[in-house]
Amino acid sequence: MSVRFHKILIVWAGIVGVPNGFGTIARATGDTATVEEGNASKNEAPPQPDMGALKKLIAETMMGKSPLVGKAAPDFTLKTFDGQTSMTLSAWKGKKTVLLNFFATWCGPCKQEFPGMVNVYEEYKSQDVEFISIDVGENKGADPQALLPPFVKQYGLVWPVVMDEEHRVTKAYGVGPIPTNVIVDRDGIVRWYQAGGLPEHMFRTQLNRVLRSSKADPVKKKP
């Protein structure tokens, strides 16, 4: 591995969490917080990562590229963190612009961007904008329904928080590093996709862009 690319890996691992199989990459870069807090086991011998796939993942996700942009957002129905109700993405189609936030309680960069997200949500919720945070998975043996209530309270997450316990939604959206944020417009189309912890102003910039675009499009009248 070149010195230059090794540096890129270190920077990348410092601003994202690496769930599931990507825990070995965190080891390679010395991101011990991710290894300790994520799903990788310290006692397991890490398999060698596919460096070609890794380069492509870094280039595309960190530059906000995804094959989903411009296409219909994969629909889903997931249980809320209390396990009492369910949330379906398509319920908001034609009603609100939705920001999907893929996170986990062990992800440091996810925690860092939540305060800014709370500020942005308070500003935009009156503009027909909804946030949905999707827990991509916790440490092996951990109970999300036990971990999430105090976490949600601590970080002031007043929008829906759901659990992707079978990882179907995470896979459908091609999520690798977290946090990953996705904006789905009122027509159910993915308009923005970005991996990595983001500053508060970036959420405003992208929401403003999508909302302006939605207002510019002709309103489709029902027959």
N, C-alpha and C positions, 0 to 999 in steps of 0.2 A: 504494500500500500504506500502511495506517495505521501511525503510529509504534508503537502498541500491538502490532499484529500482527508488525511487524518485530522487536520485542523478543522476542516469543514464538518466532520463528524462530531468533533467536540462541541463546536458552536451549536450544531443542530440538536444534540442531545441535551444541551443546557437550556433550551427554550421549549422543549416538548417532553411529555412523558412517553414511555415506550411500552405499550401493553402486550400481554401474551407472548408470542414468539419473538418479538423484537427485543426482549430483555437481554439477549446475548449481545446486541449492538451496544447497549448501554455499558456492558462490561468492557467491551473493546475500547470505549472512550474514557473509561474511568468514572462514569457517572454513577457513583455508588448509591446515591440517594434513590435513583430510579430502581436499581437492582434490589435494594433492601425493601423499598416500599411497593414495588410492582409485583408481578406474578411469577417472576423467575425464581427458581430455587437455588440457594447458594450451594447446595450439595450436588447439583446436577452438572455434568460436563456439558458445556455449551456447544451446540452444533455450529459449524462454520456458516456465517451468513452469506447469502448470494450477493456479492458486491455489485454486480451489474444491476440487479433489481434495486439494491439500496441506493445507488447513484440516481436511478430513474425516480425513485420515491422522493428523494431529497429535492431533486430539481423540480419535480412537478408540484408536490404539496407545498413546499416553501415558497413557490412562486404563484400559488393560488390557482394552479391548473388542475382540472379534473375533467374526465370525459362526461361527467354528469351535468356540467354547466351548459345551460341551454336546453336541457331535456327535462321531462317530467320527473319530479322527485319521487323516489320509491316510497309507496305508502306503507304505513305500519300502524299497528295498535299495540301499545305497551302499557303495563301496569304502572301506576304512580308509586312513589317510594313507600307509601304506607300500605300498599297492597290492596287497598279498598276499592279503587276505581281504575279505569283505563283511559288512555288518551290516544285518539286516532288523528294522524296528521291531516288526512283529507277532510276532516270536519271543519278545517279553517279555509278550505279552498273557496275562493270567491268572497271571502270575508276579511282575511287578514294576511299580512306579510309575516312569515315565521322565520325566526332565527333558531336553527338547531345547534346545540352546543354539546359536543361529545366530550365527556370528562370521566374522571374517577377520583375517589376521595384520597388516593395515595399519590396523585399527580401534583407535584409542586407548582408547575407553570399554570395548571388549571386554577389552583387556589389564588395565584397572583393576579389573574385577570378578572376574577369574580367581583371585586369591589368596583372596578370600572364598569363592568356589565350591569351591576345594580344601578349605577348612576344613569347609564344609557337607557335602561328599561323604564325607569321613572320618567324620563323625558319623552320617550316614544310610545308608551303604551296607549296614549290618547290618540295616536295617529294610526290606529288599527294595526299595531305591531304586537306580536306575541313571541315570547321566548319559550323554548322547550329544552331543558338540559337532559341529556341521555347518559346514564351511568353505563359505561362499556364493560364493567366487570371489576370485582374486588379481589383481594388476595384469596388464594385457595383456602376453602374452609370458612371464610368470613361470611357473615349474614348481612347482605345489603340492607334489609329492612331494619337491622339493628344499627348499622353504621350511618345510614343516610339521614334519619330524623335530626340527630344533633348536628350533623354537618350542614344540613340545609338551614337550620336555625342560626348556627355560628356565622355563616356567610350571607345571611339575609336573602336567600333565594326565594322570592315571592312568586315566581312563575312556576309552571308545572315541571316537576322533576320525575323522570320515569326510568325504569330499569330494563336494560337489554340483556337479560340473563342468559339467553341462548345465542347472543352475538349475531343474530340474523340481520338486525338493522345496521350494526357496525360494519358487517361484511357488504351489505347492499350499497352502502355509501362509500365503500372502499377506504374506510378509516384505518390508518396505521398509527402514526404518532398522534398524541393528544396533548393539549386540546385541539380539536378540529371544529371549526365553525362554518355553518352553511346557511345561506339565506335562500328561502323559497318564497317566490312572489305570490300575489293573490290568485294567480292562475295555476299555481302548483308547479311552477317551473323553477329549477335551480338556477339562481342568478349569481351566486358567489360561493366559493369554496376555499377555505384557507386553513392550513395546519400550522400549529405553533402558537405560543402565548402572544396575545395582541395588546397593544396599548388602547386605552379608552377611545381615543380619537378615531382609530381605524374602524371601530364599530359604527360610529356616527357617519363617517365618510361613505361606507358601503351601504348603510341603511338609507342615507339620503339619495344615493345614486339609484338604488332600486325603487324607492318610493317616487322619485321624479320620473323614472321610466314608466312606472305603472300609471301615473297621472297623465302622461303624454299619450298613452295608448287609448284608442277609442273605447268607450264603454260598450260592452256587448249587451244588448238588450234582449231580454227573453221574448220569444215569439208569443 
